[in-house]
Amino acid sequence: MARAGGFHRGLAVAATLALGLSVALGAFEVGLFFEGLPAYFAIVAILQVVSLAGYPIRAPRFEARIRALMSALARRGAKSGTTSGAMSQVLGAVLDVGAFVLVDVVFSTAAPKERINALVWAGRSFSFVALWANLNLLTATAITLAGISYAAFLTVSLPYVLLGFGLLLFAAQRQSGARIEVDDEVTLDSGALAVVAYPVALIVAVAAVNYLFEGLALTAAIAVTVATAVALIAALASLLSRRPAPAARLARETRSSFFASSPEFALFGSAGVLVVSLQSLGALDPLGSLLGSLPDLYVPFALFFIVALGFLLGIHVLPMVLLIHSAFPLSGGTAPEVWTLAIILGCQVALLMTPFSNSVTMLSRLSGLGPFEIGPAKNWRFALVTTVAALLYLTLLTLLLV
């Protein structure tokens, strides 16, 4: 966290210097700032809404239901990595890295080695979420910038997700490890099934709103749909229980999320000032010229490596994507959906290799291991395999679609 805080401060200093230089050189454009900055703060606003998507299944009573789901998988022979990977994929769609917390709760009584193993496989599984879940902010932002539909993105990403995630679970099951302890006191019921059904229903609802209202950006569709769904669930729960507790809990979570988001406001505010200042100075022109000079066949690979290497060096992926878009509009070209996928695949291969990612930060906090121990040391082979797989898949897509 200290290193992430250092990056926040460094970005703020860089933004201030760039802004000062643009003013000193007479390149400052008020209109450009008023036009460009709102998009960055809109991302933080959407992040606030998305952070509340997991409100219903964060209720204390659902912890037992999640245990029931994992016990059901264990009864069918699933080992710790398989079980944690499957649950991380489902819960991660609405809880983001908060899914790791619930996985850790379930494995809290397991042997230390099995608990760490479960967290590692949960992290690997979570890296696939951005490739299909429209509730993921990177996915929504990239799709919006590229000007493509969610359906178009799924068309190019789902084959990779289904094959890759299937092989991941197969590898987790083949790895020597113990099955989790079956809890006979918890059984599957409608509440347990709701844990799985809720993320799927929310993602489908967002996709439906995005499809029905063509003029509404995916990011806006997410904000409206999630806020409406969560508010309705809280109101219905309060009505059925005849107690204000569910609505009060939502209010507390909303207030807590807002106050905890000051780093995000600083991050995206600084990123916005930096990118717009660099645009005023023309400093992004070389990047745009470089990408623009490449044949269409090579653009996906350039985007893939820019995002992966930038993330490894500590540049937050969302400001990086916005910076790339400012220099080289992602909506151009013959196959913007391939470019979008290339960006997200670049994020995936670096996600567990950089100490600056939320995944590594959360896994480090839960496991007690250092960021490099729980990140690169345990996942370099996984990152290598996904890099090779991503490049092969991008090559196939490029040959077919570009």
N, C-alpha and C positions, 0 to 999 in steps of 0.2 A: 504493500500500500504506500510505503514511503517513496518507492520508485515511481509509482503512478502519480503521486502528489508532485514529485519533481517534474514529471512530464507536463502536468497541468501548469505549473509555474513557468516552466520553460516556454510552453506554447503562449502563455499570456505575455511574457517578455518579448517573444518573437513577433507577436501581433502588434504590440505597442511600438516596437521599433519599425516595423513595416508601415504602420499607420503614420508615424512621425516622418518617415522618409517620403511617403507619398505627399504629405502636406508640404514638406520642405522643398520638394521638387516641383510643386505646383500641379501634381498629377491627381490630387484628391478630387473625387467626383461625388458630390452629395447624392445625386440621383442614383448612382450605382450602389451606394451604401443602403439607401432606403429600399431599393429594389431587391438587394441580395440578402441582407441580414435577417429579415423575417423568416426565411426558410430554415435557418439554423435554430431559431428559438421555437419554431413550429415543431421541429424534431423533438425538442425537450418536452413540449406539451404532449405530443403523442406518446413519448416514453412514459410520462406520468400515467396516461390512461392504460397503456399496455401493462404497466407494473401492477395494475389492479385486476388484470384478467384472471389471475389465479385466486382471487378473493374467495369464491365459493368452496374450493377444495383445500383452502388453508384453514378451514374451520376445524377445531380440535377433534370433532367426532370423525372426521375423515381419515385421521391417522390410522385408526383401527381398520378402516375399509382398505387402505393402501396395504396394510399388513395382510389382509385377507387375499388381495390380488397376488401379492408376492408368494404367499403360502400356496395358493392355487397353482402357480407356476412351478413351485418346488415339488408339489405332489406329482407333477407330470415330468419330473426329472431334470428341470432346469437348474443349472449351477449358479453360483453367486454372480458371475460376470454376465451371464445371459439374462438373469432376472433383473439386475440393476440396469443393464443396457436397455431392456425393453421398457422399463418404467421411466427411465430418464428420457427416452424418446417421446413417450406419451405426455408426461408431466412437463417436460421442457418446453413444449409448445405454448403453454400458458404461464409457466412459472419461471422461465428462463433458467439461470443457474440456481434458483431456489429449489429446483428439482433435486439437486445434489443433497440439499439439507434433508429432504424426506427420505432419500435413499440412505443417507447416513443414520437417520433415526431408526430405520428398520434394521440396519446392520450393526447397531450400537452394541449389541450383546455378542456379536460374532468375534472370533479370534482376530487379533490386530491385523494379521496378514490378510485374512479374508475381507476384513472391512476396507483395507486399503485397495485390495483387488477390486472390490465392488465399486469404489469411487473412481478408480482408473477407467474401468469399462463404462461407467456412467458418463465420464467426460468424453470418451471416444464416441459413444453413441450420440451424445448431445451435439457433436460437431456436424451431424447430418441434419439437424433441425432447420437450419437456415436455408437448406436446399429445397424445402417444400412448405414450411409453415408460414402463412402470410402474416401471422402475428409477430414474426421476428422483425425488428426494426430495420436491420440491414437489408433483409429481403424486400421489405416494403419500399424502402428508400431507393434501392437499386432499380426495382421495377418501375417506380414512378419516374425516376430520372430518365430511364431508357424509353419511356413512353410505350411500353408493351402491356399486354393484359396478363393477369394472373394465370389464365388458362394457357397462354403461349409459353409462359415460364415453366409451368408444370410439364408441358409437352417435352421440353428439352431436358428437364431435370429429373423427372420421375424414374426413367429407366436406370439412371445412375444411382439414385437413392435406393430403389428396390433391390438392385443387385448388390450394391455396396453395403447396405445395412444388413441384408440377408447373410452376406459373407462375414460381416462383423459378428453377428450372433452365432454363426457357425464356429468361428474362431474362438469366441468366448466359451462356447460349450465344450469345444475340444481341449481347451486349456485345462491342465490339472488343477482342480479346485474343488471345494466342498459345496454341497447343496446347502441352501440356507435352512435354518431350523424351521420346521413347520409348526405354526401356531394353531393348535386344534381348537382354541377358544374363539377364534374368529372365523366366520364363514361368509361365503359370497352372498350378497343380497343386492337389492336395487341400489343401495347407496354405494356399494363397491363398483358396480357397473357404471354408475354415474361418474366416477372418477375418470373412466376411460371415455365415456360418451360426451362429457362436457367439453374437453378440448376439441374433439372432432366436430361437435355441433357449432362451437364458436367459430372455428375456421371455415366451416361450410357457410355459416351465416355471413361472415365477412366477404367471402367469395360471391355469395348471392347478391349482396348489396352492391359490390363492385361491378357485377354484371348488369344488374337492373338499372343502375344509375351511371351510365357511361361517362358522363362529364365529371364524376366524382373521383378524385385521385384515390389510389389504394390506401395511402396514409390517412386520408380523411375518412374513408370507409371504415378503417380499423377503429379510429377514434370514436366515431358515432356508434358503431355496432357494439364495441366493447363497453363503452360507457352506459349505453341503454340496457344491455344485457345484465351487467353487474348491478345497476340500480334497480332493475325489475326483480332480480333474484333477492336482493337485500330487502326490498319492500315486501315481497311475497313471504320470505322467511319470517319477517317481523309480524306480518299479519297472521300467519298460521300458528306461530308460537305465542301470539298475543303479548309479545314482549319487544321492547325496542332494541334489545341486545344486538341482533344482526345488523340493523341499520347503524347503530352506534359503533360497531366494530368496523364497518366500512368507512365511517367518518374518521375514525382513529387511523386506519390504514392510509387513507387519502392524505390526511394531515402529516403523518409520519413520512410518507413517500415524498411529499412536497418539500419538507424540511431536509430530507436526506439527499435531495437532488441538487444541492448547491454546486457540487463538483461538475455535474452535467451542464448546468447553466454556464459555469465558468468555461468548461471545455468547449461547448458549441458556440458560446459567445466569442471566445478568443479565436476559435477556428474561423468563424464568420468574418471577423475583422481581418484576420490574416489573409484569408483567401481573397476577399474583396480588395484589400490593399495591394496584394500581389497582382491582381487583375489590373488595377489602376496603373501599376508600375510596368505592366507588360512582362512581369517575371514568369508568368505561366506560359508565355508564347512558345518558348523552346520545347516544353513538354507537349503542347498541342501540335507543334510542328513535327516533333519526333513521331508521335502516334499517327498524325495525319499523313506522314510520308511513307508509312508502312503499307504494304499491300494488305488488302482485307484479310487474307489468309493468316497473317501473322499478328493481327491486332488482338485476338483473344489471348494469345500466349503472352504478349507484352503486358496486357492488363493483369493477367494471372500473376506474373512475377513481380510487377510493381506493387500489387496489394500484399502478396505474401512477404516480400522483403521489407516493405514499409511497416507492416505489422510486427515483424520480427525486431525491427529497430525501435519499436515503441510508438509508432504513429497510430492513433486510434483509427479504426477502419472507416467509421462514418465520416469524419472530417476528410479523410483521405479520398473517399469516393466522391465527396462533394468537390474536392480540389481537382480531381481528375476530370469530373464533369465540366467544371469551369474552364479547364484548358482544352478539353476534347469532348464535346457534347456526346453523350452516350446514346442519344436518340437517332444519331446518324448511322450510316452504314447499311449494309445489306442484311445483316442478321443481328439486330440489337439484343435479341433474347440470348444469343450465344455469348455476347459480351457481358451481359448481366450474370450469366452462369459462371463465366470465367472469373469475375470479380469475387463471387461468393465461394467458389472453389479455392481461390487464392487465400481467402480468409480461413477456410476450413483446414488447409494443410498447415497453417501457422498457428492455429488457435491454441493448441496444447504445447507449442514450442516456445512461445513468447511469455515472459513473466508479466507482461503488460495486459494480458487478456483477463476478463472477468472470470472465465472458467478456471484458469490456473490460480487466480487469487482465491476463489472460493474453495477449490480443492485443497489448496495449501492450508487455509484456515481450518478446514474440517479434519484434515489428516494429521496436522501438526508437522508436516514435512515442509522443507523450503520450496519456493517456487520452481527452482531448477530440479529438485529431487522429484517432485510430483509431476512436473512438466516434461522437459526434454529428456531427463534420465529414464523415465518410464515410457515415453511415447515417441522416441526418435524413429523406431522401426515403423510404428503406425503412421507417422508423418511421411516417411519415405515411401511406404506403400501407397498412401493416398495421393502423394505427388505424382507418382508414376501412373496410377489409375486415372487421375484427373487429366494429365497431359494426353494420355491415350484416348480418353473420351472426348476431350476437346478437339483432338485431331480428327476423330470420326465425325463429330458434328460439323466441323469446319469444312471437311470435304463434302459433306452432304448438303449443307445449308448455305455456305458462303459462296 
